[in-house]
Amino acid sequence: FYRDSNGLEVDVLFQQGRNLVPIEIKSSSTYKPELLKSLKRFMELSPAMESGYLVYAGDAFAFSNNINAVRFDQLRSLF
């Protein structure tokens, strides 16, 4: 869990080599654009964050901005 002084937060920061991978976890099974709001803002902070993940109960898919939505049961296969 990481939160800065402005209230920007992300649930998990995973280090993969030299990169940081932010992961946002939501209980929703329905995708809504606001689920990515914090994740997108957080990824803009550093070039060391090349990709990010939304983990939720819905269908998996990829966005054009290097963010992937994955189901809870797929998380183990990511790293």
TAHU-V269111 format. One record per backbone hydrogen bond with DSSP energy under -0.5 kcal/mol. CO is the residue of the C=O (numbers start at 1). NH is the residue of the N-H. If there is no record, write none. Layout:
BEGIN
{{CO | NH} {CO | NH}}
END
This chain:
BEGIN
{{2 | 10} {4 | 7} {8 | 4} {10 | 2} {12 | 14} {12 | 23} {14 | 16} {14 | 21} {16 | 19} {19 | 16} {20 | 22} {21 | 14} {22 | 53} {23 | 12} {24 | 55} {28 | 57} {32 | 35} {33 | 36} {34 | 37} {36 | 40} {37 | 41} {38 | 42} {39 | 43} {40 | 44} {42 | 45} {43 | 46} {46 | 49} {48 | 20} {48 | 50} {51 | 22} {52 | 68} {53 | 24} {53 | 55} {54 | 56} {54 | 70} {55 | 26} {56 | 72} {61 | 69} {63 | 66} {66 | 52} {67 | 63} {68 | 54} {68 | 70} {69 | 61} {70 | 56} {71 | 74} {71 | 75} {72 | 75} {74 | 77} {75 | 78} {75 | 79}}
END
